[in-house]
């Protein structure tokens, strides 16, 4: 397989995250959405002793390997996962409204890390070949918990938008008003750090299509 052929292979995003879809579409990055049949709960039980960085990177790699294509044609498979590292505790998506409230109230007046891992696999001839991965991190500082913060939390939780997000919040949503400051890449917090992604894998950019707006 020549490098030219690989450079022209389509990008498959093995993620159901609407935020990741939105970010690639925002910058007109050509991609397709792929199926990834993966049991995250079993993974958590098996790898719960890993550090936060090791865990999220292993999870992203496993999700890429779980991609199930419809044919054997060559493609790049991009997978990702985002977690919260809160004082050494790995926090993912809340399983209940009460747990989501606990997350948000605990974050208030403190800071935590958001870790997003990306993994890129080469898929061809019905097999996975080389895989590369890395972890990007950002630190989030929340405002203290007061009556205003509690009101924001109540309104946000009532919207049910917390349900598919690590740490039970989205920086781009109403819950973002709880955030006092960030250190690091905003897109990392959304789940797809585009700057580091394309610096590491520049061949994924299509120079004829990427970053073109409707006015171009």
N, C-alpha and C positions, 0 to 999 in steps of 0.2 A: 504494500500500500504506500503510494507516494505521499509526501508531505502536502503537495498541491491538492490531492484528492481529499486528504483529511481537512485541510483548510476550508474546503468547499462543502464539507459535510454539514448537515443541518444540526442545530442546537435543540436538544430536547430538555425541557425543564421538568424534572421528575418531582414535582411539588404541586400540591393543591392550594397553596397559599395565595389568596387574592392579592396580597401586598406584593409578592414577588412577580406575579403576572403584571400588575399595574406598573411596577418600576421598569420592567423590560419594554412594555408597550409605550410608556412615557417617552423613552428615548429611541423608540422605533427600532429596537433590536429584534431581528427576525428569530422566532422560536416557535416550537410546538410544545403542547402540554402532553406529558407521558404518564402512563399508569405506573404506580409503584405499590405493589402488594407487600405491605410490611406491617408486622405486629410490633408496635412500639412498646406495649406493655411487657411483652416477653423480653424485649431488649433491655428495658429498665431493670428487670429482676436479675438478669444475667450480668450486667455491667455496672451495677450500682456502686461498686467500690472504686471506680475510676475517678480521677480528678475531673473537675468541670470541663477543662479544655480537652482532656482525653475522651471524655464521654461524648461531648457534642460532636467532635470530629469523627469518632467511630460511628456515631449515629448517622451523620451525613453520608459517610461512605457506605454504610449498610443500606440506606435508602436508595442510593444510586444502583447498588447491586440488585436491589429488588425490582428494578424497572423491568417491565415485560413488554417488549416491542411486538408489533404485529408481523414483522418480516425481518430479514437478516441484513438489510442494507446498512451501510456505514453511517454512523452518527456520533455526535458528542452528547453525553448524558450529564447534565448538571443537576446535582442534588444539594439540599441545604437543610440545616436545622438551626433553631435559635432557642437558647435557654437563658435563664437568669441565674447568676451566682450571687446569692445573698448570704453574706457572712459564712461562706463555705457550703451552704445548702443549695442543691440544684433544684430550681423551680421551673416547672413547665406549665402546661395549661391547667387551669383549675377544673376540678371535677364537680364542683357545686358552686352555687351562689355564695354560700357561707365561706367557702375556701377562697373565692375571688375577693370577697370583702377583706378577709384576713390578710391576703397578699397586699392589697393596696394600702390598708391602714398600717401594716408593718413597715412598708416602704417609706411612709411619710416621716420626714425629719431625718432621714438617713440616705445613704447612697448604696448602689449595687452595680454589678457589672452585667452587661448584656453580651453574650457570646454567640456569634453566628459562625457556623462552620460551613464551608463550601467544598464539594468534592466533584471532580470532573473525570468521567470515565470515557474511554474510547470503546465503542461497540461496533463490531463488524463480524460478518460471517457467523452470526448467532452466538458470539462470545464476547465477554468483557476482557479487555486487555489492560493497558496501563491506566493507573488511577493516581491522580494528584489531589491533595487536599490541604487546607489550612484553616486557621481560626482567626477571626477578627473580633476585637472587643471594644466596647465603649462603656464609659461609666455614667450613670444617671443619678442625679441628685433631686430628691423630692422635697417639696415644701413641707413644713411641719403640719401635723394633724390638728386642725381647728374646725370650727363650725362651718367655715366656707369649704374646706377640703372634704368634710363629711357630706356636705350637700352635693358637691361635684361627684363624689363616689356613689351616692344614692342615685343620682340621675344617670350616671354612666352605666351602672349595673342594671338599671331598669331597662336599658336599651338592648341588653344581652350581647353587646358587641365584644365583651370580654371573652366569650366562650372559646374562641379558636386562637388565643394569643398566649404566648409564654409570659408569665407574670400577671396575666389578666388585664393588660392594658395595651393600647396602641398610641404611640407618640403623636400620630397624625389625627387622632380623634379627640373627643372631649376630655378624655383622661390625660391628654398631653398637658392640660392646664395644671395638673398636679406637679409637673416637672419644673424645677427651678433652674437647672443647668445640665448640660451634657458635656462630656469630654470624649471626643472621638467622632466617628463617622455616623452621621444621621441615618444613612441608608443601612448601616449595620444594624441599627436599632429596629428598622423596618423589616430586616430579615434578608437583605441582599446588598452587601457592600460593593456597589458597582465599580468604584474607583480602583480598589485593590483587585477586584475580579478581573478587570480588563488589563490592568498592569501585569498581572500574573499570566493571563491567557489572552494576549492581544489578538491571536488568530481567530478568536470568536467574533470579533468585530467585522461586519461587512461594510467596507468603506463606501460602498455605493448606496447603502440604505440607512445605516446607523446614524442616529442623531439628526435625521432630517425631520423638519417640522412641516406642518401643512402649508406654511408660507414659502417654503424653499422651492 
